[in-house]
Amino acid sequence: MTAEIPAGHPRARTELVALCSLAVVVAYSDRVNIAVAAVAMKEHLGWTQSEKGLVLSSFFIGYMTFMFASGWLATRFGGRRVLGLAVIAWSACTLLTPPAAALSLGTLVAARIAMGLGEAAVFPAAIELYGRRVPLLERTRAVGWLMNGIPVGTVVGLTASGWLVGRFGWPMPFYVFGALGILWAVLWFRTIAGDPASERRHAGTARPLPGQPDRATASGAPVPWRRLLLRAPLWAAVTAHFASVWTLYVLLSWLPSYFREVHGVSIANAGFYSAGPWLAMFTVTTIAAPISDLLVRRGVGVTRVRKLMQCAGLAVSAALLIAARDVHSSGAAFGLLCGAAGALGLTWLGYAPGLIDLAPRHSALLVGFSNTIATIPGIVGVSVTGWLVDLTGTYASSFALTAAVSAIGAVVFATLFSARPLIE
């Protein structure tokens, strides 16, 4: 059994990466099922676009509120325990979503906020585990597979939710995906073992052989926040993170509505149309992650590789969103949005491993800090999109705003980021 295998063993690392990636699949399936269900919920409950935007964005209030705390908890108690309990918590909230919606809009918003509190732990907890158990030369691939849970979970959530809503009604996706989360938690605690106090971390500065530990201190070491927060590379990574997820959250929340309202597709087909961009993202990330590690292995500077992935992804995504403003056919819109989301997959290989590069011993806290700020687009970007659609009657303005945010993020990251560790 896996519990008998040392945490540093390659098989144990493979199982860890696979289950962490599956946790992200569960998280994003739970997160996006409401994007499809909300189309039917809006018609059934009589919401305005602004009210629907409030429901879609409320998740991110809880997500942002607890993000930094979840990073601290993962550092203090270990990612295994925190991630497992978090999945149980947000899955319970998913199961409670239909009865909450039946009570009132305010109750539904509260349930979505509570779900966001639970999901806040997924990336800090996983990154904490990677910082302890995954060597540098395997790190980009591990992070790539983790981030690939976003498009896979999105595809599963959108397509399955479209079918479930069409066949059984809008409450069914919440019951199905909530139950799957509970099953994942059972598998997690039976498979993943380890005590963070007894493990050493892998170095981020040198190039250790796979499985070779360094002499870094354990997770209880004090965090030199002043030295971290006053350094430009950290803020470059945070800015790039912010820009990347602005596009992500707008597309996650509004693509089904966009294809339904602009191109007149059915609710079920809106889910299938919306899945294509995330398949493109999965494909790009899967191909680019090993290439990124290969470039580092062959002597290309880590900073240069991170910048290449991040800036190329943001620039191409922005250009395709600008082009998508004026298209009038569902096929052309589908192609452009697949390209924009696919390009976004490159960015997961920039800022995400970059945060580990900057402070491997404190990576969970850095991810929690960065994700707290990067959750603002989930509140502002998602709700502003609804407001702009109500105001203008089109999605063109929201696409233009999203592209502008991406362009700024690319410039800041290209100018200020360095993968050199900020603390030893």
KASUL-V205510 format. One record per residue. N is the residue number from 0. RES is the residue in three letters. SS is DSSP state (hx for helix, st for strand, lp for the rest). PHI is phi as a letter, one per 20 degrees, with the letter a starting at -180 (NA if undefined). Layout:
n=N res=RES ss=SS phi=PHI
n=N res=RES ss=SS phi=PHI
This chain:
n=0 res=MET ss=lp phi=NA
n=1 res=THR ss=hx phi=f
n=2 res=ALA ss=hx phi=f
n=3 res=GLU ss=hx phi=e
n=4 res=ILE ss=lp phi=e
n=5 res=PRO ss=lp phi=g
n=6 res=ALA ss=lp phi=f
n=7 res=GLY ss=lp phi=e
n=8 res=HIS ss=lp phi=f
n=9 res=PRO ss=hx phi=g
n=10 res=ARG ss=hx phi=f
n=11 res=ALA ss=hx phi=f
n=12 res=ARG ss=hx phi=f
n=13 res=THR ss=hx phi=f
n=14 res=GLU ss=hx phi=f
n=15 res=LEU ss=hx phi=f
n=16 res=VAL ss=hx phi=f
n=17 res=ALA ss=hx phi=f
n=18 res=LEU ss=hx phi=f
n=19 res=CYS ss=hx phi=f
n=20 res=SER ss=hx phi=f
n=21 res=LEU ss=hx phi=f
n=22 res=ALA ss=hx phi=f
n=23 res=VAL ss=hx phi=f
n=24 res=VAL ss=hx phi=g
n=25 res=VAL ss=hx phi=f
n=26 res=ALA ss=hx phi=f
n=27 res=TYR ss=hx phi=f
n=28 res=SER ss=hx phi=f
n=29 res=ASP ss=hx phi=f
n=30 res=ARG ss=hx phi=f
n=31 res=VAL ss=hx phi=e
n=32 res=ASN ss=hx phi=f
n=33 res=ILE ss=hx phi=f
n=34 res=ALA ss=hx phi=f
n=35 res=VAL ss=hx phi=e
n=36 res=ALA ss=hx phi=f
n=37 res=ALA ss=hx phi=f
n=38 res=VAL ss=hx phi=f
n=39 res=ALA ss=hx phi=f
n=40 res=MET ss=hx phi=f
n=41 res=LYS ss=hx phi=f
n=42 res=GLU ss=hx phi=f
n=43 res=HIS ss=hx phi=f
n=44 res=LEU ss=hx phi=e
n=45 res=GLY ss=lp phi=m
n=46 res=TRP ss=lp phi=f
n=47 res=THR ss=lp phi=e
n=48 res=GLN ss=hx phi=f
n=49 res=SER ss=hx phi=f
n=50 res=GLU ss=hx phi=f
n=51 res=LYS ss=hx phi=f
n=52 res=GLY ss=hx phi=f
n=53 res=LEU ss=hx phi=f
n=54 res=VAL ss=hx phi=f
n=55 res=LEU ss=hx phi=f
n=56 res=SER ss=hx phi=e
n=57 res=SER ss=hx phi=f
n=58 res=PHE ss=hx phi=g
n=59 res=PHE ss=hx phi=f
n=60 res=ILE ss=hx phi=f
n=61 res=GLY ss=hx phi=f
n=62 res=TYR ss=hx phi=g
n=63 res=MET ss=hx phi=f
n=64 res=THR ss=hx phi=g
n=65 res=PHE ss=hx phi=d
n=66 res=MET ss=hx phi=f
n=67 res=PHE ss=hx phi=f
n=68 res=ALA ss=hx phi=f
n=69 res=SER ss=hx phi=f
n=70 res=GLY ss=hx phi=f
n=71 res=TRP ss=hx phi=f
n=72 res=LEU ss=hx phi=f
n=73 res=ALA ss=hx phi=f
n=74 res=THR ss=hx phi=f
n=75 res=ARG ss=hx phi=f
n=76 res=PHE ss=hx phi=d
n=77 res=GLY ss=lp phi=n
n=78 res=GLY ss=hx phi=f
n=79 res=ARG ss=hx phi=g
n=80 res=ARG ss=hx phi=f
n=81 res=VAL ss=hx phi=f
n=82 res=LEU ss=hx phi=f
n=83 res=GLY ss=hx phi=f
n=84 res=LEU ss=hx phi=f
n=85 res=ALA ss=hx phi=f
n=86 res=VAL ss=hx phi=f
n=87 res=ILE ss=hx phi=f
n=88 res=ALA ss=hx phi=f
n=89 res=TRP ss=hx phi=f
n=90 res=SER ss=hx phi=f
n=91 res=ALA ss=hx phi=f
n=92 res=CYS ss=hx phi=f
n=93 res=THR ss=hx phi=f
n=94 res=LEU ss=hx phi=f
n=95 res=LEU ss=lp phi=e
n=96 res=THR ss=hx phi=f
n=97 res=PRO ss=hx phi=g
n=98 res=PRO ss=hx phi=f
n=99 res=ALA ss=hx phi=f
n=100 res=ALA ss=hx phi=f
n=101 res=ALA ss=hx phi=f
n=102 res=LEU ss=hx phi=f
n=103 res=SER ss=lp phi=a
n=104 res=LEU ss=hx phi=f
n=105 res=GLY ss=hx phi=f
n=106 res=THR ss=hx phi=f
n=107 res=LEU ss=hx phi=f
n=108 res=VAL ss=hx phi=f
n=109 res=ALA ss=hx phi=f
n=110 res=ALA ss=hx phi=f
n=111 res=ARG ss=hx phi=f
n=112 res=ILE ss=hx phi=f
n=113 res=ALA ss=hx phi=f
n=114 res=MET ss=hx phi=f
n=115 res=GLY ss=hx phi=f
n=116 res=LEU ss=hx phi=g
n=117 res=GLY ss=hx phi=f
n=118 res=GLU ss=hx phi=f
n=119 res=ALA ss=lp phi=g
n=120 res=ALA ss=hx phi=e
n=121 res=VAL ss=hx phi=f
n=122 res=PHE ss=hx phi=f
n=123 res=PRO ss=hx phi=g
n=124 res=ALA ss=hx phi=f
n=125 res=ALA ss=hx phi=f
n=126 res=ILE ss=hx phi=f
n=127 res=GLU ss=hx phi=f
n=128 res=LEU ss=hx phi=f
n=129 res=TYR ss=hx phi=f
n=130 res=GLY ss=hx phi=f
n=131 res=ARG ss=hx phi=e
n=132 res=ARG ss=hx phi=d
n=133 res=VAL ss=lp phi=d
n=134 res=PRO ss=lp phi=f
n=135 res=LEU ss=hx phi=g
n=136 res=LEU ss=hx phi=f
n=137 res=GLU ss=hx phi=d
n=138 res=ARG ss=hx phi=f
n=139 res=THR ss=hx phi=f
n=140 res=ARG ss=hx phi=f
n=141 res=ALA ss=hx phi=f
n=142 res=VAL ss=hx phi=f
n=143 res=GLY ss=hx phi=f
n=144 res=TRP ss=hx phi=f
n=145 res=LEU ss=hx phi=f
n=146 res=MET ss=hx phi=f
n=147 res=ASN ss=hx phi=f
n=148 res=GLY ss=hx phi=f
n=149 res=ILE ss=hx phi=f
n=150 res=PRO ss=hx phi=f
n=151 res=VAL ss=hx phi=f
n=152 res=GLY ss=hx phi=f
n=153 res=THR ss=hx phi=f
n=154 res=VAL ss=hx phi=f
n=155 res=VAL ss=hx phi=f
n=156 res=GLY ss=hx phi=f
n=157 res=LEU ss=hx phi=f
n=158 res=THR ss=hx phi=f
n=159 res=ALA ss=hx phi=f
n=160 res=SER ss=hx phi=f
n=161 res=GLY ss=hx phi=g
n=162 res=TRP ss=hx phi=f
n=163 res=LEU ss=hx phi=f
n=164 res=VAL ss=hx phi=f
n=165 res=GLY ss=hx phi=f
n=166 res=ARG ss=hx phi=e
n=167 res=PHE ss=hx phi=c
n=168 res=GLY ss=lp phi=o
n=169 res=TRP ss=lp phi=f
n=170 res=PRO ss=lp phi=f
n=171 res=MET ss=hx phi=f
n=172 res=PRO ss=hx phi=g
n=173 res=PHE ss=hx phi=f
n=174 res=TYR ss=hx phi=f
n=175 res=VAL ss=hx phi=f
n=176 res=PHE ss=hx phi=f
n=177 res=GLY ss=hx phi=f
n=178 res=ALA ss=hx phi=f
n=179 res=LEU ss=hx phi=f
n=180 res=GLY ss=hx phi=f
n=181 res=ILE ss=hx phi=f
n=182 res=LEU ss=hx phi=f
n=183 res=TRP ss=hx phi=f
n=184 res=ALA ss=hx phi=f
n=185 res=VAL ss=hx phi=f
n=186 res=LEU ss=hx phi=f
n=187 res=TRP ss=hx phi=g
n=188 res=PHE ss=hx phi=f
n=189 res=ARG ss=hx phi=e
n=190 res=THR ss=hx phi=d
n=191 res=ILE ss=lp phi=e
n=192 res=ALA ss=lp phi=c
n=193 res=GLY ss=lp phi=p
n=194 res=ASP ss=lp phi=d
n=195 res=PRO ss=hx phi=g
n=196 res=ALA ss=hx phi=f
n=197 res=SER ss=hx phi=d
n=198 res=GLU ss=lp phi=d
n=199 res=ARG ss=lp phi=d
n=200 res=ARG ss=lp phi=e
n=201 res=HIS ss=lp phi=e
n=202 res=ALA ss=lp phi=f
n=203 res=GLY ss=lp phi=d
n=204 res=THR ss=lp phi=e
n=205 res=ALA ss=lp phi=e
n=206 res=ARG ss=lp phi=d
n=207 res=PRO ss=lp phi=f
n=208 res=LEU ss=lp phi=f
n=209 res=PRO ss=lp phi=g
n=210 res=GLY ss=lp phi=n
n=211 res=GLN ss=lp phi=e
n=212 res=PRO ss=lp phi=e
n=213 res=ASP ss=lp phi=d
n=214 res=ARG ss=lp phi=d
n=215 res=ALA ss=lp phi=f
n=216 res=THR ss=lp phi=f
n=217 res=ALA ss=lp phi=f
n=218 res=SER ss=lp phi=f
n=219 res=GLY ss=lp phi=e
n=220 res=ALA ss=lp phi=f
n=221 res=PRO ss=lp phi=f
n=222 res=VAL ss=lp phi=e
n=223 res=PRO ss=lp phi=e
n=224 res=TRP ss=hx phi=f
n=225 res=ARG ss=hx phi=f
n=226 res=ARG ss=hx phi=f
n=227 res=LEU ss=hx phi=f
n=228 res=LEU ss=hx phi=f
n=229 res=LEU ss=lp phi=e
n=230 res=ARG ss=lp phi=d
n=231 res=ALA ss=hx phi=f
n=232 res=PRO ss=hx phi=g
n=233 res=LEU ss=hx phi=f
n=234 res=TRP ss=hx phi=f
n=235 res=ALA ss=hx phi=f
n=236 res=ALA ss=hx phi=f
n=237 res=VAL ss=hx phi=f
n=238 res=THR ss=hx phi=f
n=239 res=ALA ss=hx phi=f
n=240 res=HIS ss=hx phi=g
n=241 res=PHE ss=hx phi=g
n=242 res=ALA ss=hx phi=f
n=243 res=SER ss=hx phi=f
n=244 res=VAL ss=hx phi=e
n=245 res=TRP ss=hx phi=g
n=246 res=THR ss=hx phi=f
n=247 res=LEU ss=hx phi=g
n=248 res=TYR ss=hx phi=f
n=249 res=VAL ss=hx phi=f
n=250 res=LEU ss=hx phi=f
n=251 res=LEU ss=hx phi=g
n=252 res=SER ss=hx phi=e
n=253 res=TRP ss=hx phi=d
n=254 res=LEU ss=hx phi=g
n=255 res=PRO ss=hx phi=g
n=256 res=SER ss=hx phi=f
n=257 res=TYR ss=hx phi=f
n=258 res=PHE ss=hx phi=f
n=259 res=ARG ss=hx phi=f
n=260 res=GLU ss=hx phi=e
n=261 res=VAL ss=hx phi=e
n=262 res=HIS ss=hx phi=d
n=263 res=GLY ss=lp phi=m
n=264 res=VAL ss=lp phi=f
n=265 res=SER ss=lp phi=f
n=266 res=ILE ss=hx phi=f
n=267 res=ALA ss=hx phi=f
n=268 res=ASN ss=hx phi=f
n=269 res=ALA ss=hx phi=f
n=270 res=GLY ss=hx phi=f
n=271 res=PHE ss=hx phi=f
n=272 res=TYR ss=hx phi=g
n=273 res=SER ss=hx phi=f
n=274 res=ALA ss=hx phi=f
n=275 res=GLY ss=hx phi=g
n=276 res=PRO ss=hx phi=g
n=277 res=TRP ss=hx phi=f
n=278 res=LEU ss=hx phi=f
n=279 res=ALA ss=hx phi=f
n=280 res=MET ss=hx phi=f
n=281 res=PHE ss=hx phi=g
n=282 res=THR ss=hx phi=f
n=283 res=VAL ss=hx phi=f
n=284 res=THR ss=hx phi=f
n=285 res=THR ss=hx phi=f
n=286 res=ILE ss=hx phi=f
n=287 res=ALA ss=hx phi=f
n=288 res=ALA ss=hx phi=f
n=289 res=PRO ss=hx phi=f
n=290 res=ILE ss=hx phi=f
n=291 res=SER ss=hx phi=f
n=292 res=ASP ss=hx phi=f
n=293 res=LEU ss=hx phi=f
n=294 res=LEU ss=hx phi=f
n=295 res=VAL ss=hx phi=f
n=296 res=ARG ss=hx phi=f
n=297 res=ARG ss=lp phi=e
n=298 res=GLY ss=lp phi=o
n=299 res=VAL ss=lp phi=f
n=300 res=GLY ss=lp phi=g
n=301 res=VAL ss=hx phi=f
n=302 res=THR ss=hx phi=g
n=303 res=ARG ss=hx phi=f
n=304 res=VAL ss=hx phi=f
n=305 res=ARG ss=hx phi=f
n=306 res=LYS ss=hx phi=f
n=307 res=LEU ss=hx phi=g
n=308 res=MET ss=hx phi=f
n=309 res=GLN ss=hx phi=f
n=310 res=CYS ss=hx phi=f
n=311 res=ALA ss=hx phi=f
n=312 res=GLY ss=hx phi=f
n=313 res=LEU ss=hx phi=f
n=314 res=ALA ss=hx phi=f
n=315 res=VAL ss=hx phi=f
n=316 res=SER ss=hx phi=g
n=317 res=ALA ss=hx phi=f
n=318 res=ALA ss=hx phi=f
n=319 res=LEU ss=hx phi=f
n=320 res=LEU ss=hx phi=f
n=321 res=ILE ss=hx phi=f
n=322 res=ALA ss=hx phi=f
n=323 res=ALA ss=hx phi=f
n=324 res=ARG ss=lp phi=f
n=325 res=ASP ss=lp phi=d
n=326 res=VAL ss=lp phi=f
n=327 res=HIS ss=lp phi=c
n=328 res=SER ss=lp phi=d
n=329 res=SER ss=hx phi=f
n=330 res=GLY ss=hx phi=f
n=331 res=ALA ss=hx phi=f
n=332 res=ALA ss=hx phi=f
n=333 res=PHE ss=hx phi=f
n=334 res=GLY ss=hx phi=f
n=335 res=LEU ss=hx phi=f
n=336 res=LEU ss=hx phi=f
n=337 res=CYS ss=hx phi=f
n=338 res=GLY ss=hx phi=f
n=339 res=ALA ss=hx phi=f
n=340 res=ALA ss=hx phi=f
n=341 res=GLY ss=hx phi=f
n=342 res=ALA ss=hx phi=f
n=343 res=LEU ss=hx phi=f
n=344 res=GLY ss=hx phi=f
n=345 res=LEU ss=hx phi=f
n=346 res=THR ss=hx phi=f
n=347 res=TRP ss=hx phi=f
n=348 res=LEU ss=hx phi=e
n=349 res=GLY ss=hx phi=d
n=350 res=TYR ss=hx phi=f
n=351 res=ALA ss=hx phi=f
n=352 res=PRO ss=hx phi=f
n=353 res=GLY ss=hx phi=f
n=354 res=LEU ss=hx phi=f
n=355 res=ILE ss=hx phi=f
n=356 res=ASP ss=hx phi=g
n=357 res=LEU ss=hx phi=f
n=358 res=ALA ss=lp phi=b
n=359 res=PRO ss=hx phi=g
n=360 res=ARG ss=hx phi=f
n=361 res=HIS ss=hx phi=c
n=362 res=SER ss=hx phi=f
n=363 res=ALA ss=hx phi=f
n=364 res=LEU ss=hx phi=f
n=365 res=LEU ss=hx phi=f
n=366 res=VAL ss=hx phi=f
n=367 res=GLY ss=hx phi=f
n=368 res=PHE ss=hx phi=f
n=369 res=SER ss=hx phi=f
n=370 res=ASN ss=hx phi=f
n=371 res=THR ss=hx phi=f
n=372 res=ILE ss=hx phi=f
n=373 res=ALA ss=hx phi=f
n=374 res=THR ss=lp phi=e
n=375 res=ILE ss=hx phi=g
n=376 res=PRO ss=hx phi=g
n=377 res=GLY ss=hx phi=f
n=378 res=ILE ss=hx phi=e
n=379 res=VAL ss=hx phi=f
n=380 res=GLY ss=hx phi=f
n=381 res=VAL ss=hx phi=f
n=382 res=SER ss=hx phi=f
n=383 res=VAL ss=hx phi=f
n=384 res=THR ss=hx phi=g
n=385 res=GLY ss=hx phi=f
n=386 res=TRP ss=hx phi=f
n=387 res=LEU ss=hx phi=f
n=388 res=VAL ss=hx phi=f
n=389 res=ASP ss=hx phi=f
n=390 res=LEU ss=hx phi=f
n=391 res=THR ss=hx phi=d
n=392 res=GLY ss=lp phi=n
n=393 res=THR ss=lp phi=c
n=394 res=TYR ss=lp phi=e
n=395 res=ALA ss=hx phi=f
n=396 res=SER ss=hx phi=f
n=397 res=SER ss=hx phi=f
n=398 res=PHE ss=hx phi=f
n=399 res=ALA ss=hx phi=f
n=400 res=LEU ss=hx phi=f
n=401 res=THR ss=hx phi=f
n=402 res=ALA ss=hx phi=f
n=403 res=ALA ss=hx phi=f
n=404 res=VAL ss=hx phi=f
n=405 res=SER ss=hx phi=f
n=406 res=ALA ss=hx phi=f
n=407 res=ILE ss=hx phi=f
n=408 res=GLY ss=hx phi=f
n=409 res=ALA ss=hx phi=f
n=410 res=VAL ss=hx phi=f
n=411 res=VAL ss=hx phi=f
n=412 res=PHE ss=hx phi=f
n=413 res=ALA ss=hx phi=f
n=414 res=THR ss=hx phi=e
n=415 res=LEU ss=hx phi=d
n=416 res=PHE ss=lp phi=f
n=417 res=SER ss=lp phi=b
n=418 res=ALA ss=lp phi=e
n=419 res=ARG ss=lp phi=f
n=420 res=PRO ss=lp phi=g
n=421 res=LEU ss=lp phi=f
n=422 res=ILE ss=lp phi=c
n=423 res=GLU ss=lp phi=e
